[in-house]
Amino acid sequence: MIAALVGACASPASTASPAPSGVKPTSTPPSGPRPILIDTDLAADDILAILVLLRDPAVEVRAITVAGTGEVRCEAGTRNVRLLLAAFDLLHIPVGCGRPTAGPNGHEFPTEWRDGADAFYGLELPPPGVVSGEIPAAVLIGDTVGASPAPLTIVVLGPWTNLADALAADPSLVSKIAGIHAMAGAIDVPGNIEFDGVTA
């Protein structure tokens, strides 16, 4: 299914369906696409969200950071993100990964889940070729937000450790962030995932 979606997203549609009667078609604002940074742990639903964002003319993806505290591990996560970017000929977008441990109160995802994310859920894409080195996620977030002429929107699809580290290193970044769109998961509860008797 994911492979089919990659193919569909990588090939622009030849025709556009007309908007339903009474509904105004959306368009890119005159000021240009909204600059965004994607922070992800590359779970299966994240991959689909990234595919949509990479093809959406209303946004411009400036960087992608991988949360090493989520489902995917750093080495595999950055590799798999670059496979996606290569499929769209977007290898100029920088990629970074954050710390691998969540801290004393953090919970790790089950090993089986992490292994599946590392293996890209069986998705096979051509290798990206020569790519630039990895940048620490907190540094990449700080650099990308700081270099953006317009306030940048951050799309958080996984744990918030990368964003927390970036803001801890430079609290002034808050004033340069237009907003945060998040798949927030569990808030003020033990967790929203139960596996083998463990809530995470």
C-alpha distance (Angstrom), angle and dihedral (degrees) to the residues before:
residue distance angle dihedral
M1 . . .
I2 3.81 . .
A3 3.80 90.7 .
A4 3.80 90.2 54.3
L5 3.78 90.6 49.9
V6 3.80 91.2 50.5
G7 3.79 89.3 54.3
A8 3.78 92.1 46.8
C9 3.79 93.1 48.3
A10 3.80 94.2 44.4
S11 3.82 92.9 54.8
P12 3.82 115.0 62.5
A13 3.78 114.4 -131.8
S14 3.79 114.1 -104.0
T15 3.79 94.3 -143.3
A16 3.77 135.0 28.6
S17 3.79 124.0 -138.2
P18 3.80 114.6 -124.0
A19 3.78 117.0 -109.1
P20 3.83 116.4 -102.4
S21 3.78 115.1 -94.8
G22 3.79 111.8 -79.1
V23 3.83 93.9 16.6
K24 3.78 117.6 109.7
P25 3.81 113.3 -138.5
T26 3.78 114.4 -118.1
S27 3.78 121.2 -119.4
T28 3.78 139.8 -177.8
P29 3.82 110.6 -83.1
P30 3.82 114.4 -105.0
S31 3.80 89.8 -111.8
G32 3.81 90.2 64.1
P33 3.78 134.8 -108.7
R34 3.78 119.4 -27.0
P35 3.84 111.3 -104.0
I36 3.80 111.9 -125.3
L37 3.79 140.3 175.6
I38 3.80 118.6 -150.2
D39 3.80 119.2 -145.4
T40 3.81 111.4 -170.4
D41 3.78 145.3 161.4
L42 3.81 88.1 -152.6
A43 3.78 98.7 -120.4
A44 3.80 114.3 165.5
D45 3.81 93.5 -94.1
D46 3.81 89.9 48.8
I47 3.80 90.7 57.0
L48 3.80 90.6 55.9
A49 3.81 91.4 47.3
I50 3.82 91.2 50.5
L51 3.81 91.5 50.2
V52 3.79 89.7 54.7
L53 3.80 94.0 46.5
L54 3.80 94.0 48.2
R55 3.81 89.8 56.2
D56 3.81 98.5 39.5
P57 3.83 110.2 106.6
A58 3.81 90.2 -158.3
V59 3.81 92.0 69.5
E60 3.79 136.9 47.0
V61 3.79 115.7 -151.3
R62 3.81 106.7 -140.9
A63 3.84 98.5 177.8
I64 3.79 142.8 -11.5
T65 3.79 123.0 -141.5
V66 3.79 125.4 -168.0
A67 3.79 121.1 -141.9
G68 3.79 106.4 -135.8
T69 3.81 88.8 -164.8
G70 3.81 92.6 65.6
E71 3.77 135.8 68.0
V72 3.79 99.6 -58.0
R73 3.80 124.4 58.0
C74 3.80 118.6 -125.5
E75 3.79 101.6 -108.1
A76 3.79 94.2 47.3
G77 3.80 92.8 38.5
T78 3.79 96.3 55.9
R79 3.82 90.3 44.0
N80 3.81 92.1 51.4
V81 3.81 93.4 46.5
R82 3.80 89.1 53.3
L83 3.81 90.0 50.2
L84 3.80 88.2 56.9
L85 3.79 92.5 46.2
A86 3.81 91.9 48.7
A87 3.81 90.0 53.3
F88 3.82 87.7 59.3
D89 3.82 95.2 39.1
L90 3.81 89.3 -115.9
L91 3.80 102.2 125.3
H92 3.80 89.6 132.4
I93 3.82 87.5 77.9
P94 3.83 106.9 97.6
V95 3.80 120.8 -124.9
G96 3.79 129.2 -156.9
C97 3.79 139.5 169.9
G98 3.78 132.7 -144.8
R99 3.77 136.1 -142.7
P100 3.83 117.7 -48.9
T101 3.82 97.9 -136.8
A102 3.78 125.8 68.3
G103 3.80 96.7 -152.7
P104 3.80 135.2 -108.8
N105 3.82 94.8 -46.4
G106 3.80 96.5 40.3
H107 3.79 128.1 110.0
E108 3.79 125.2 -142.9
F109 3.76 122.0 -135.8
P110 3.82 115.5 -113.2
T111 3.80 112.8 -81.9
E112 3.81 91.7 -121.1
W113 3.80 90.6 56.9
R114 3.78 92.6 48.2
D115 3.80 91.6 48.4
G116 3.81 89.6 53.0
A117 3.81 92.1 50.1
D118 3.81 91.0 47.2
A119 3.82 89.2 52.5
F120 3.83 89.0 52.6
Y121 3.81 89.1 -120.4
G122 3.80 89.1 -77.7
L123 3.80 94.0 -57.4
E124 3.81 110.2 147.9
L125 3.80 121.1 -159.5
P126 3.82 131.8 165.3
P127 3.83 113.7 -87.9
P128 3.82 113.9 -94.7
G129 3.80 96.0 -128.5
V130 3.79 120.8 -142.8
V131 3.81 112.7 3.0
S132 3.78 135.0 176.1
G133 3.79 122.0 -98.9
E134 3.76 124.2 -83.8
I135 3.80 120.3 -91.9
P136 3.83 122.1 -151.0
A137 3.80 106.7 -100.7
A138 3.81 96.5 -125.8
V139 3.81 90.5 51.1
L140 3.80 92.3 47.1
I141 3.81 91.7 49.8
G142 3.80 91.3 49.3
D143 3.79 93.8 46.4
T144 3.81 94.0 45.6
V145 3.79 95.1 47.2
G146 3.80 91.7 44.2
A147 3.81 94.3 48.9
S148 3.80 95.9 47.9
P149 3.83 112.3 105.8
A150 3.81 89.0 -151.3
P151 3.81 127.2 42.5
L152 3.79 108.0 -82.2
T153 3.79 126.9 -132.9
I154 3.80 117.9 -136.1
V155 3.80 119.0 -148.4
V156 3.80 108.8 -158.4
L157 3.81 112.4 -163.9
G158 3.81 98.8 165.5
P159 3.80 140.8 19.7
W160 3.79 116.3 -20.8
T161 3.81 97.7 -129.3
N162 3.81 95.1 109.4
L163 3.79 93.4 51.1
A164 3.81 91.3 43.5
D165 3.80 90.7 52.7
A166 3.80 92.6 47.5
L167 3.80 92.9 50.6
A168 3.79 92.2 44.4
A169 3.81 89.1 54.4
D170 3.82 93.3 46.8
P171 3.82 116.8 12.3
S172 3.82 90.3 -178.4
L173 3.81 88.6 74.9
V174 3.81 88.0 80.2
S175 3.80 90.8 75.4
K176 3.81 91.1 54.6
I177 3.82 96.6 51.1
A178 3.80 114.7 95.0
G179 3.78 93.0 -162.2
I180 3.78 146.5 -45.1
H181 3.79 122.3 -113.7
A182 3.78 110.7 -166.1
M183 3.76 144.4 178.9
A184 3.78 85.9 -141.5
G185 3.80 100.1 -172.5
A186 3.79 114.3 -174.6
I187 3.80 121.7 7.2
D188 3.83 124.2 -176.7
V189 3.82 91.6 -6.9
P190 3.83 131.5 92.6
G191 3.80 92.0 -102.7
N192 3.78 146.9 -62.1
I193 3.81 99.3 -116.6
E194 3.80 125.4 71.5
F195 3.80 119.5 -166.7
D196 3.80 127.2 166.3
G197 3.78 91.9 -19.5
V198 3.80 94.2 -48.5
T199 3.80 122.9 114.8
A200 3.81 115.4 -151.4
